[in-house]
Amino acid sequence: AMIPVNISGDLQRPTASFGVDPEKPEKACLGGLAVHELSNAMMRPVWSIEARGRDCRALKQVVYGQALEGFGTEVPAAPLKPGVRYVVVGYGVTRGLSRVPWRGGGDFIFEKGQWRPAAGSAVTVEQAP
């Protein structure tokens, strides 16, 4: 159950997509997505959504700050800043017969007009316990 989360787009409306190849997003059954600002070893939530009820929703991508049908906003979207490190985490359940919990994400920074993995961070993709 490995579903990477990729970030692309501009600073005002970045897009989180799911799958190994950012050019070919895959549908992931998303239960929630959170974005945290990381500074001085502190994480401050800047946007968070969660599926209403216990059902995840099959999505290929999520646009930062955009309201999604079937999701509630836990933390309203705050403006993002260039040069700041953000931690993005998505989670849900795999589709198919063996519905396994998944979790994926990483640390990203917007520099020189694009999103990239933050230096010294490893993009994390792990199976939830």
The first five atom37 places (N, CA, C, CB, O) and aatype in JSON, in Angstrom:
{
  "aatype": [0, 12, 9, 14, 19, 2, 9, 15, 7, 3, 10, 5, 1, 14, 16, 0, 15, 13, 7, 19, 3, 14, 6, 11, 14, 6, 11, 0, 4, 10, 7, 7, 10, 0, 19, 8, 6, 10, 15, 2, 0, 12, 12, 1, 14, 19, 17, 15, 9, 6, 0, 1, 7, 1, 3, 4, 1, 0, 10, 11, 5, 19, 19, 18, 7, 5, 0, 10, 6, 7, 13, 7, 16, 6, 19, 14, 0, 0, 14, 10, 11, 14, 7, 19, 1, 18, 19, 19, 19, 7, 18, 7, 19, 16, 1, 7, 10, 15, 1, 19, 14, 17, 1, 7, 7, 7, 3, 13, 9, 13, 6, 11, 7, 5, 17, 1, 14, 0, 0, 7, 15, 0, 19, 16, 19, 6, 5, 0, 14],
  "atom_mask": [
    [1, 1, 1, 1, 1],
    [1, 1, 1, 1, 1],
    [1, 1, 1, 1, 1],
    [1, 1, 1, 1, 1],
    [1, 1, 1, 1, 1],
    [1, 1, 1, 1, 1],
    [1, 1, 1, 1, 1],
    [1, 1, 1, 1, 1],
    [1, 1, 1, 0, 1],
    [1, 1, 1, 1, 1],
    [1, 1, 1, 1, 1],
    [1, 1, 1, 1, 1],
    [1, 1, 1, 1, 1],
    [1, 1, 1, 1, 1],
    [1, 1, 1, 1, 1],
    [1, 1, 1, 1, 1],
    [1, 1, 1, 1, 1],
    [1, 1, 1, 1, 1],
    [1, 1, 1, 0, 1],
    [1, 1, 1, 1, 1],
    [1, 1, 1, 1, 1],
    [1, 1, 1, 1, 1],
    [1, 1, 1, 1, 1],
    [1, 1, 1, 1, 1],
    [1, 1, 1, 1, 1],
    [1, 1, 1, 1, 1],
    [1, 1, 1, 1, 1],
    [1, 1, 1, 1, 1],
    [1, 1, 1, 1, 1],
    [1, 1, 1, 1, 1],
    [1, 1, 1, 0, 1],
    [1, 1, 1, 0, 1],
    [1, 1, 1, 1, 1],
    [1, 1, 1, 1, 1],
    [1, 1, 1, 1, 1],
    [1, 1, 1, 1, 1],
    [1, 1, 1, 1, 1],
    [1, 1, 1, 1, 1],
    [1, 1, 1, 1, 1],
    [1, 1, 1, 1, 1],
    [1, 1, 1, 1, 1],
    [1, 1, 1, 1, 1],
    [1, 1, 1, 1, 1],
    [1, 1, 1, 1, 1],
    [1, 1, 1, 1, 1],
    [1, 1, 1, 1, 1],
    [1, 1, 1, 1, 1],
    [1, 1, 1, 1, 1],
    [1, 1, 1, 1, 1],
    [1, 1, 1, 1, 1],
    [1, 1, 1, 1, 1],
    [1, 1, 1, 1, 1],
    [1, 1, 1, 0, 1],
    [1, 1, 1, 1, 1],
    [1, 1, 1, 1, 1],
    [1, 1, 1, 1, 1],
    [1, 1, 1, 1, 1],
    [1, 1, 1, 1, 1],
    [1, 1, 1, 1, 1],
    [1, 1, 1, 1, 1],
    [1, 1, 1, 1, 1],
    [1, 1, 1, 1, 1],
    [1, 1, 1, 1, 1],
    [1, 1, 1, 1, 1],
    [1, 1, 1, 0, 1],
    [1, 1, 1, 1, 1],
    [1, 1, 1, 1, 1],
    [1, 1, 1, 1, 1],
    [1, 1, 1, 1, 1],
    [1, 1, 1, 0, 1],
    [1, 1, 1, 1, 1],
    [1, 1, 1, 0, 1],
    [1, 1, 1, 1, 1],
    [1, 1, 1, 1, 1],
    [1, 1, 1, 1, 1],
    [1, 1, 1, 1, 1],
    [1, 1, 1, 1, 1],
    [1, 1, 1, 1, 1],
    [1, 1, 1, 1, 1],
    [1, 1, 1, 1, 1],
    [1, 1, 1, 1, 1],
    [1, 1, 1, 1, 1],
    [1, 1, 1, 0, 1],
    [1, 1, 1, 1, 1],
    [1, 1, 1, 1, 1],
    [1, 1, 1, 1, 1],
    [1, 1, 1, 1, 1],
    [1, 1, 1, 1, 1],
    [1, 1, 1, 1, 1],
    [1, 1, 1, 0, 1],
    [1, 1, 1, 1, 1],
    [1, 1, 1, 0, 1],
    [1, 1, 1, 1, 1],
    [1, 1, 1, 1, 1],
    [1, 1, 1, 1, 1],
    [1, 1, 1, 0, 1],
    [1, 1, 1, 1, 1],
    [1, 1, 1, 1, 1],
    [1, 1, 1, 1, 1],
    [1, 1, 1, 1, 1],
    [1, 1, 1, 1, 1],
    [1, 1, 1, 1, 1],
    [1, 1, 1, 1, 1],
    [1, 1, 1, 0, 1],
    [1, 1, 1, 0, 1],
    [1, 1, 1, 0, 1],
    [1, 1, 1, 1, 1],
    [1, 1, 1, 1, 1],
    [1, 1, 1, 1, 1],
    [1, 1, 1, 1, 1],
    [1, 1, 1, 1, 1],
    [1, 1, 1, 1, 1],
    [1, 1, 1, 0, 1],
    [1, 1, 1, 1, 1],
    [1, 1, 1, 1, 1],
    [1, 1, 1, 1, 1],
    [1, 1, 1, 1, 1],
    [1, 1, 1, 1, 1],
    [1, 1, 1, 1, 1],
    [1, 1, 1, 0, 1],
    [1, 1, 1, 1, 1],
    [1, 1, 1, 1, 1],
    [1, 1, 1, 1, 1],
    [1, 1, 1, 1, 1],
    [1, 1, 1, 1, 1],
    [1, 1, 1, 1, 1],
    [1, 1, 1, 1, 1],
    [1, 1, 1, 1, 1],
    [1, 1, 1, 1, 1]
  ],
  "atom_positions": [
    [[0.85, -1.19, 0.0], [0.0, 0.0, 0.0], [0.89, 1.24, 0.0], [-0.96, 0.0, 1.23], [0.96, 1.96, 0.99]],
    [[1.56, 1.48, -1.13], [2.43, 2.64, -1.24], [1.8, 3.63, -2.22], [3.86, 2.23, -1.71], [1.7, 3.34, -3.41]],
    [[1.38, 4.77, -1.73], [0.79, 5.79, -2.59], [1.51, 7.11, -2.32], [-0.76, 5.92, -2.33], [1.17, 7.81, -1.36]],
    [[2.49, 7.45, -3.15], [3.19, 8.72, -2.97], [2.28, 9.92, -3.21], [4.39, 8.79, -3.91], [1.33, 9.85, -4.0]],
    [[2.58, 11.02, -2.53], [1.88, 12.28, -2.71], [2.88, 13.24, -3.35], [1.31, 12.85, -1.34], [3.98, 13.44, -2.82]],
    [[2.51, 13.84, -4.48], [3.37, 14.78, -5.2], [2.73, 16.16, -5.18], [3.61, 14.31, -6.67], [1.51, 16.28, -5.15]],
    [[3.55, 17.21, -5.19], [3.06, 18.59, -5.19], [3.54, 19.28, -6.46], [3.53, 19.36, -3.92], [4.71, 19.15, -6.84]],
    [[2.64, 20.01, -7.11], [2.99, 20.76, -8.32], [2.13, 22.03, -8.36], [2.78, 19.89, -9.61], [1.29, 22.25, -7.49]],
    [[2.36, 22.85, -9.38], [1.56, 24.06, -9.54], [2.24, 25.27, -8.95], [0.0, 0.0, 0.0], [3.43, 25.24, -8.63]],
    [[1.47, 26.35, -8.82], [2.04, 27.59, -8.31], [1.88, 27.69, -6.8], [1.39, 28.79, -8.99], [1.35, 26.78, -6.16]],
    [[2.34, 28.79, -6.24], [2.32, 28.99, -4.79], [0.91, 29.25, -4.26], [3.23, 30.14, -4.4], [0.6, 28.87, -3.13]],
    [[0.05, 29.89, -5.07], [-1.29, 30.23, -4.61], [-2.24, 29.04, -4.6], [-1.86, 31.32, -5.47], [-3.11, 28.96, -3.74]],
    [[-2.08, 28.12, -5.55], [-2.99, 26.98, -5.64], [-2.23, 25.71, -6.03], [-4.11, 27.27, -6.66], [-2.46, 25.15, -7.1]],
    [[-1.33, 25.26, -5.16], [-0.62, 24.02, -5.49], [-1.59, 22.83, -5.54], [0.49, 23.75, -4.45], [-2.67, 22.86, -4.96]],
    [[-1.17, 21.81, -6.26], [-1.99, 20.62, -6.43], [-1.25, 19.4, -5.89], [-2.35, 20.41, -7.92], [-0.09, 19.16, -6.23]],
    [[-1.93, 18.64, -5.04], [-1.4, 17.37, -4.56], [-1.98, 16.28, -5.46], [-1.77, 17.12, -3.03], [-3.19, 16.21, -5.66]],
    [[-1.11, 15.44, -6.01], [-1.56, 14.31, -6.82], [-0.99, 13.04, -6.22], [-1.12, 14.47, -8.32], [-0.07, 13.08, -5.39]],
    [[-1.55, 11.92, -6.63], [-1.21, 10.64, -6.02], [-0.66, 9.68, -7.05], [-2.43, 10.03, -5.34], [-1.12, 9.65, -8.19]],
    [[0.34, 8.89, -6.65], [0.93, 7.89, -7.53], [2.41, 8.1, -7.7], [0.0, 0.0, 0.0], [2.96, 9.13, -7.32]],
    [[3.06, 7.11, -8.28], [4.51, 7.11, -8.45], [4.95, 8.16, -9.48], [5.0, 5.73, -8.87], [5.96, 8.83, -9.28]],
    [[4.21, 8.29, -10.58], [4.57, 9.21, -11.66], [3.72, 10.48, -11.57], [4.38, 8.53, -13.04], [2.52, 10.43, -11.83]],
    [[4.33, 11.63, -11.19], [3.55, 12.87, -11.07], [2.88, 13.28, -12.39], [4.45, 13.99, -10.6], [1.89, 14.01, -12.37]],
    [[3.41, 12.82, -13.52], [2.81, 13.15, -14.82], [1.55, 12.33, -15.11], [3.84, 12.92, -15.94], [0.74, 12.7, -15.95]],
    [[1.4, 11.21, -14.4], [0.25, 10.33, -14.61], [-0.37, 9.99, -13.25], [0.66, 9.02, -15.36], [-0.19, 8.89, -12.74]],
    [[-1.11, 10.95, -12.66], [-1.71, 10.69, -11.34], [-2.64, 9.49, -11.36], [-2.46, 11.93, -10.86], [-3.29, 9.2, -12.36]],
    [[-2.7, 8.82, -10.24], [-3.58, 7.67, -10.06], [-4.67, 8.04, -9.07], [-2.79, 6.41, -9.58], [-4.48, 8.94, -8.25]],
    [[-5.8, 7.35, -9.13], [-6.84, 7.58, -8.14], [-6.43, 6.92, -6.83], [-8.22, 7.02, -8.63], [-5.96, 5.78, -6.8]],
    [[-6.6, 7.67, -5.75], [-6.34, 7.14, -4.42], [-7.61, 7.36, -3.6], [-5.09, 7.82, -3.74], [-8.28, 8.38, -3.74]],
    [[-7.93, 6.41, -2.76], [-9.08, 6.56, -1.88], [-8.62, 7.39, -0.68], [-9.67, 5.15, -1.43], [-8.02, 6.87, 0.26]],
    [[-8.9, 8.69, -0.74], [-8.38, 9.67, 0.21], [-9.33, 9.86, 1.38], [-8.13, 11.0, -0.48], [-10.52, 10.13, 1.21]],
    [[-8.79, 9.71, 2.59], [-9.55, 9.96, 3.81], [-9.28, 11.34, 4.35], [0.0, 0.0, 0.0], [-10.13, 11.92, 5.03]],
    [[-8.09, 11.87, 4.05], [-7.75, 13.21, 4.52], [-6.41, 13.65, 3.98], [0.0, 0.0, 0.0], [-5.6, 12.85, 3.53]],
    [[-6.2, 14.96, 4.04], [-4.95, 15.56, 3.59], [-4.67, 16.75, 4.49], [-5.01, 15.98, 2.07], [-5.56, 17.55, 4.78]],
    [[-3.42, 16.86, 4.94], [-3.03, 17.97, 5.81], [-1.74, 18.58, 5.31], [-2.88, 17.5, 7.27], [-0.85, 17.88, 4.83]],
    [[-1.64, 19.9, 5.43], [-0.43, 20.64, 5.09], [0.0, 21.39, 6.34], [-0.66, 21.62, 3.87], [-0.8, 22.11, 6.95]],
    [[1.28, 21.22, 6.72], [1.83, 21.89, 7.91], [3.03, 22.73, 7.5], [2.22, 20.85, 8.99], [3.83, 22.31, 6.67]],
    [[3.15, 23.9, 8.1], [4.35, 24.73, 7.92], [5.36, 24.26, 8.95], [4.03, 26.28, 8.08], [5.04, 24.13, 10.14]],
    [[6.58, 24.01, 8.51], [7.63, 23.52, 9.39], [8.66, 24.62, 9.6], [8.3, 22.24, 8.81], [9.33, 25.04, 8.65]],
    [[8.79, 25.09, 10.84], [9.8, 26.1, 11.15], [10.26, 25.91, 12.59], [9.25, 27.54, 10.93], [9.46, 25.68, 13.49]],
    [[11.57, 26.02, 12.79], [12.16, 25.84, 14.12], [11.69, 24.56, 14.79], [11.82, 27.03, 14.99], [11.37, 24.56, 15.99]],
    [[11.64, 23.48, 14.02], [11.24, 22.15, 14.51], [9.79, 22.11, 15.01], [12.17, 21.71, 15.63], [9.39, 21.17, 15.7]],
    [[9.01, 23.15, 14.66], [7.6, 23.18, 15.04], [6.75, 23.02, 13.77], [7.23, 24.52, 15.79], [7.1, 23.55, 12.71]],
    [[5.66, 22.28, 13.88], [4.76, 22.12, 12.75], [3.45, 22.83, 13.06], [4.51, 20.61, 12.43], [2.79, 22.56, 14.07]],
    [[3.08, 23.78, 12.16], [1.85, 24.53, 12.33], [0.92, 24.17, 11.17], [2.12, 26.07, 12.39], [1.3, 24.33, 10.01]],
    [[-0.3, 23.68, 11.47], [-1.2, 23.33, 10.37], [-1.62, 24.59, 9.6], [-2.43, 22.59, 10.91], [-1.99, 25.6, 10.19]],
    [[-1.56, 24.5, 8.25], [-1.99, 25.62, 7.41], [-3.19, 25.24, 6.55], [-0.84, 26.09, 6.52], [-3.82, 26.12, 5.96]],
    [[-3.52, 23.95, 6.46], [-4.74, 23.5, 5.78], [-4.93, 22.03, 6.07], [-4.66, 23.75, 4.24], [-3.97, 21.26, 6.09]],
    [[-6.17, 21.64, 6.31], [-6.46, 20.24, 6.58], [-7.91, 19.93, 6.18], [-6.22, 19.9, 8.08], [-8.83, 20.68, 6.5]],
    [[-8.07, 18.82, 5.47], [-9.41, 18.35, 5.1], [-9.55, 16.9, 5.53], [-9.67, 18.51, 3.58], [-8.56, 16.17, 5.64]],
    [[-10.79, 16.49, 5.75], [-11.06, 15.12, 6.14], [-12.39, 14.69, 5.55], [-11.06, 14.96, 7.69], [-13.35, 15.45, 5.53]],
    [[-12.43, 13.44, 5.06], [-13.67, 12.9, 4.5], [-14.72, 12.82, 5.6], [-13.44, 11.51, 3.85], [-14.43, 12.42, 6.72]],
    [[-15.93, 13.22, 5.25], [-17.03, 13.12, 6.22], [-17.44, 11.66, 6.35], [-18.25, 13.99, 5.77], [-17.44, 10.91, 5.37]],
    [[-17.78, 11.25, 7.55], [-18.14, 9.85, 7.78], [-16.89, 8.99, 7.75], [0.0, 0.0, 0.0], [-15.78, 9.47, 7.98]],
    [[-17.06, 7.73, 7.48], [-15.93, 6.81, 7.49], [-15.46, 6.47, 6.08], [-16.3, 5.54, 8.23], [-14.54, 5.67, 5.92]],
    [[-16.07, 7.05, 5.07], [-15.74, 6.7, 3.69], [-14.68, 7.6, 3.11], [-16.98, 6.75, 2.83], [-14.76, 8.83, 3.22]],
    [[-13.68, 7.0, 2.49], [-12.7, 7.78, 1.74], [-13.29, 8.05, 0.36], [-11.32, 7.02, 1.63], [-14.29, 7.44, -0.03]],
    [[-12.68, 8.97, -0.37], [-13.15, 9.34, -1.71], [-12.04, 9.1, -2.72], [-13.62, 10.84, -1.75], [-10.89, 9.47, -2.48]],
    [[-12.37, 8.5, -3.86], [-11.39, 8.21, -4.91], [-11.1, 9.49, -5.69], [-11.89, 7.09, -5.86], [-11.97, 10.01, -6.38]],
    [[-9.86, 9.99, -5.59], [-9.44, 11.23, -6.24], [-8.07, 11.07, -6.87], [-9.44, 12.4, -5.23], [-7.24, 10.32, -6.36]],
    [[-7.81, 11.77, -7.97], [-6.48, 11.81, -8.58], [-5.67, 12.97, -8.04], [-6.6, 11.9, -10.1], [-4.44, 12.9, -7.97]],
    [[-6.36, 14.06, -7.66], [-5.64, 15.23, -7.17], [-6.53, 16.09, -6.29], [-5.1, 16.05, -8.35], [-7.76, 15.98, -6.31]],
    [[-5.88, 16.95, -5.52], [-6.56, 17.89, -4.63], [-5.86, 19.23, -4.78], [-6.54, 17.39, -3.12], [-4.63, 19.31, -4.71]],
    [[-6.64, 20.29, -4.98], [-6.08, 21.63, -5.09], [-6.13, 22.3, -3.72], [-6.87, 22.48, -6.15], [-7.16, 22.29, -3.05]],
    [[-5.01, 22.86, -3.3], [-4.87, 23.51, -1.99], [-5.98, 24.55, -1.79], [-3.48, 24.19, -1.85], [-6.2, 25.42, -2.63]],
    [[-6.67, 24.43, -0.67], [-7.7, 25.4, -0.29], [-9.05, 25.19, -0.93], [0.0, 0.0, 0.0], [-10.01, 25.87, -0.58]],
    [[-9.15, 24.26, -1.87], [-10.4, 24.05, -2.59], [-11.33, 23.13, -1.81], [-10.13, 23.47, -3.98], [-10.91, 22.08, -1.32]],
    [[-12.58, 23.54, -1.69], [-13.58, 22.71, -1.02], [-13.89, 21.5, -1.89], [-14.87, 23.52, -0.71], [-14.06, 21.64, -3.1]],
    [[-13.95, 20.34, -1.29], [-14.24, 19.1, -2.02], [-15.54, 18.5, -1.52], [-13.08, 18.08, -1.86], [-15.8, 18.48, -0.32]],
    [[-16.34, 18.01, -2.44], [-17.58, 17.35, -2.06], [-17.27, 16.13, -1.2], [-18.4, 16.95, -3.31], [-16.41, 15.32, -1.55]],
    [[-17.97, 16.0, -0.09], [-17.77, 14.86, 0.8], [-16.66, 15.06, 1.82], [0.0, 0.0, 0.0], [-16.39, 14.16, 2.62]],
    [[-16.01, 16.24, 1.81], [-14.93, 16.53, 2.76], [-15.29, 17.75, 3.6], [-13.6, 16.75, 2.01], [-15.95, 18.67, 3.13]],
    [[-14.84, 17.73, 4.83], [-14.96, 18.89, 5.7], [-13.59, 19.53, 5.87], [0.0, 0.0, 0.0], [-12.57, 18.85, 5.87]],
    [[-13.58, 20.85, 6.01], [-12.32, 21.56, 6.23], [-12.06, 21.62, 7.73], [-12.36, 22.99, 5.61], [-12.84, 22.22, 8.48]],
    [[-10.98, 21.02, 8.17], [-10.61, 21.02, 9.59], [-9.83, 22.28, 9.94], [-9.78, 19.76, 9.94], [-10.02, 22.86, 11.01]],
    [[-8.94, 22.71, 9.03], [-8.15, 23.94, 9.19], [-8.26, 24.71, 7.88], [-6.62, 23.62, 9.56], [-7.86, 24.2, 6.84]],
    [[-8.81, 25.95, 7.91], [-8.93, 26.73, 6.67], [-7.55, 27.02, 6.07], [-9.67, 28.04, 6.95], [-6.56, 27.14, 6.79]],
    [[-7.5, 27.15, 4.74], [-6.24, 27.37, 4.03], [-5.66, 28.75, 4.34], [-6.46, 27.23, 2.52], [-6.33, 29.77, 4.23]],
    [[-4.39, 28.75, 4.74], [-3.63, 29.98, 4.98], [-2.75, 30.24, 3.75], [-2.76, 29.88, 6.3], [-2.4, 29.3, 3.04]],
    [[-2.39, 31.51, 3.49], [-1.5, 31.79, 2.36], [-0.15, 31.07, 2.54], [-1.28, 33.32, 2.21], [0.39, 31.04, 3.65]],
    [[0.37, 30.51, 1.45], [1.67, 29.85, 1.48], [2.75, 30.85, 1.07], [1.69, 28.61, 0.54], [2.48, 31.82, 0.36]],
    [[3.98, 30.59, 1.54], [5.09, 31.52, 1.3], [6.26, 30.81, 0.62], [5.55, 32.17, 2.62], [6.53, 29.64, 0.91]],
    [[6.95, 31.51, -0.28], [8.13, 30.9, -0.91], [9.24, 30.71, 0.12], [8.63, 31.76, -2.09], [9.36, 31.49, 1.07]],
    [[10.06, 29.68, -0.08], [11.19, 29.44, 0.8], [10.85, 28.83, 2.14], [0.0, 0.0, 0.0], [11.73, 28.66, 2.98]],
    [[9.59, 28.49, 2.36], [9.15, 27.89, 3.62], [8.93, 26.4, 3.39], [7.85, 28.57, 4.16], [8.4, 25.99, 2.36]],
    [[9.34, 25.61, 4.36], [9.21, 24.15, 4.25], [7.81, 23.74, 4.72], [10.3, 23.42, 5.09], [7.36, 24.12, 5.8]],
    [[7.15, 22.94, 3.88], [5.81, 22.44, 4.21], [5.82, 20.92, 4.21], [4.76, 22.97, 3.2], [6.43, 20.29, 3.36]],
    [[5.13, 20.35, 5.2], [4.97, 18.9, 5.3], [3.55, 18.59, 4.83], [5.23, 18.37, 6.77], [2.58, 19.13, 5.36]],
    [[3.45, 17.71, 3.83], [2.16, 17.31, 3.28], [1.95, 15.84, 3.59], [2.09, 17.59, 1.73], [2.82, 15.01, 3.33]],
    [[0.79, 15.51, 4.15], [0.49, 14.12, 4.5], [-0.93, 13.79, 4.04], [0.64, 13.88, 6.03], [-1.89, 14.48, 4.37]],
    [[-1.03, 12.72, 3.26], [-2.34, 12.2, 2.86], [-2.51, 10.81, 3.44], [0.0, 0.0, 0.0], [-1.53, 10.12, 3.72]],
    [[-3.75, 10.4, 3.6], [-4.01, 9.04, 4.1], [-5.36, 8.57, 3.59], [-3.97, 9.0, 5.66], [-6.2, 9.36, 3.16]],
    [[-5.54, 7.27, 3.64], [-6.8, 6.68, 3.2], [-6.74, 5.18, 3.29], [0.0, 0.0, 0.0], [-6.05, 4.62, 4.14]],
    [[-7.46, 4.54, 2.39], [-7.53, 3.08, 2.36], [-7.38, 2.66, 0.9], [-8.87, 2.54, 2.98], [-7.97, 3.27, 0.01]],
    [[-6.58, 1.61, 0.67], [-6.44, 1.12, -0.7], [-7.76, 0.51, -1.15], [-5.28, 0.08, -0.79], [-8.56, 0.04, -0.34]],
    [[-7.96, 0.53, -2.46], [-9.17, -0.08, -3.0], [-8.89, -1.54, -3.3], [-9.64, 0.66, -4.28], [-7.74, -1.97, -3.3]],
    [[-9.92, -2.29, -3.54], [-9.75, -3.71, -3.83], [-10.23, -4.57, -2.69], [0.0, 0.0, 0.0], [-10.91, -4.1, -1.78]],
    [[-9.86, -5.83, -2.74], [-10.36, -6.79, -1.75], [-9.76, -6.61, -0.37], [-10.09, -8.19, -2.22], [-10.45, -6.81, 0.64]],
    [[-8.49, -6.23, -0.3], [-7.81, -6.18, 1.01], [-7.64, -4.75, 1.5], [-6.45, -6.86, 0.92], [-6.52, -4.39, 1.89]],
    [[-8.62, -3.95, 1.52], [-8.6, -2.54, 1.88], [-7.62, -2.23, 3.02], [-10.0, -2.08, 2.27], [-7.97, -2.31, 4.2]],
    [[-6.39, -1.89, 2.65], [-5.3, -1.65, 3.59], [-5.13, -0.14, 3.78], [-3.98, -2.3, 3.08], [-5.12, 0.61, 2.81]],
    [[-4.98, 0.31, 5.03], [-4.72, 1.74, 5.25], [-3.41, 2.16, 4.59], [-4.69, 2.06, 6.75], [-2.43, 1.41, 4.61]],
    [[-3.39, 3.36, 4.01], [-2.16, 3.91, 3.43], [-1.94, 5.31, 3.99], [-2.24, 3.94, 1.88], [-2.86, 5.97, 4.47]],
    [[-0.68, 5.73, 3.91], [-0.27, 7.06, 4.35], [0.92, 7.44, 3.49], [0.08, 7.1, 5.9], [1.82, 6.63, 3.28]],
    [[0.95, 8.66, 2.99], [2.07, 9.08, 2.16], [2.22, 10.59, 2.19], [0.0, 0.0, 0.0], [1.28, 11.31, 2.54]],
    [[3.39, 11.06, 1.84], [3.61, 12.51, 1.81], [5.08, 12.84, 1.81], [0.0, 0.0, 0.0], [5.91, 12.02, 1.4]],
    [[5.4, 14.01, 2.26], [6.78, 14.44, 2.3], [6.92, 15.9, 2.64], [0.0, 0.0, 0.0], [5.93, 16.59, 2.9]],
    [[8.15, 16.37, 2.64], [8.47, 17.77, 2.91], [8.75, 18.46, 1.59], [9.69, 17.9, 3.89], [9.53, 17.96, 0.77]],
    [[8.13, 19.61, 1.37], [8.28, 20.33, 0.11], [8.56, 21.8, 0.38], [7.03, 20.17, -0.76], [8.21, 22.33, 1.44]],
    [[9.19, 22.45, -0.59], [9.5, 23.88, -0.49], [9.3, 24.48, -1.88], [10.96, 24.12, 0.04], [9.61, 23.85, -2.89]],
    [[8.78, 25.71, -1.93], [8.57, 26.4, -3.2], [9.72, 27.37, -3.4], [7.19, 27.14, -3.23], [9.84, 28.36, -2.68]],
    [[10.56, 27.09, -4.39], [11.73, 27.92, -4.7], [11.88, 28.05, -6.21], [13.02, 27.33, -4.07], [11.62, 27.1, -6.95]],
    [[12.3, 29.22, -6.65], [12.56, 29.47, -8.07], [11.37, 29.08, -8.93], [13.81, 28.7, -8.53], [11.53, 28.52, -10.01]],
    [[10.16, 29.4, -8.44], [8.95, 29.19, -9.22], [8.41, 27.79, -9.29], [0.0, 0.0, 0.0], [7.52, 27.51, -10.09]],
    [[8.94, 26.87, -8.45], [8.41, 25.5, -8.49], [8.52, 24.8, -7.14], [9.14, 24.69, -9.54], [9.33, 25.19, -6.3]],
    [[7.7, 23.77, -6.96], [7.75, 22.93, -5.78], [8.79, 21.86, -5.97], [6.36, 22.31, -5.48], [8.93, 21.3, -7.06]],
    [[9.54, 21.56, -4.91], [10.51, 20.47, -4.95], [10.61, 19.87, -3.55], [11.91, 20.96, -5.45], [10.26, 20.52, -2.57]],
    [[11.1, 18.62, -3.45], [11.32, 18.05, -2.12], [12.32, 18.93, -1.35], [11.84, 16.58, -2.22], [13.29, 19.4, -1.93]],
    [[12.08, 19.15, -0.07], [12.97, 19.97, 0.76], [14.3, 19.25, 0.95], [12.32, 20.29, 2.13], [14.33, 18.02, 1.1]],
    [[15.38, 20.0, 0.96], [16.74, 19.44, 1.15], [16.8, 18.72, 2.5], [17.83, 20.56, 1.07], [16.31, 19.22, 3.51]],
    [[17.41, 17.56, 2.48], [17.61, 16.81, 3.72], [16.37, 16.06, 4.16], [0.0, 0.0, 0.0], [16.36, 15.47, 5.24]],
    [[15.32, 16.08, 3.35], [14.12, 15.33, 3.73], [13.95, 14.15, 2.81], [12.88, 16.23, 3.7], [14.36, 14.17, 1.65]],
    [[13.36, 13.14, 3.33], [13.03, 11.99, 2.51], [11.53, 11.99, 2.32], [13.53, 10.65, 3.16], [10.78, 12.17, 3.28]],
    [[11.08, 11.8, 1.1], [9.65, 11.7, 0.87], [9.2, 10.4, 1.51], [9.29, 11.76, -0.68], [9.74, 9.33, 1.23]],
    [[8.21, 10.5, 2.37], [7.79, 9.33, 3.12], [6.55, 8.7, 2.51], [7.53, 9.69, 4.57], [5.57, 9.37, 2.19]],
    [[6.62, 7.42, 2.38], [5.46, 6.64, 1.97], [5.49, 5.4, 2.83], [5.48, 6.3, 0.41], [6.44, 4.61, 2.79]],
    [[4.45, 5.23, 3.62], [4.46, 4.09, 4.53], [3.06, 3.53, 4.67], [5.02, 4.49, 5.9], [2.07, 4.2, 4.4]],
    [[3.01, 2.31, 5.09], [1.74, 1.67, 5.36], [1.37, 1.97, 6.79], [1.79, 0.15, 5.09], [2.19, 1.78, 7.7]],
    [[0.17, 2.43, 7.02], [-0.27, 2.73, 8.38], [-0.46, 1.4, 9.15], [-1.62, 3.56, 8.37], [-0.77, 0.37, 8.57]],
    [[-0.26, 1.46, 10.47], [-0.4, 0.22, 11.25], [-1.83, -0.25, 11.31], [0.11, 0.42, 12.66], [-2.11, -1.28, 11.93]]
  ]
}
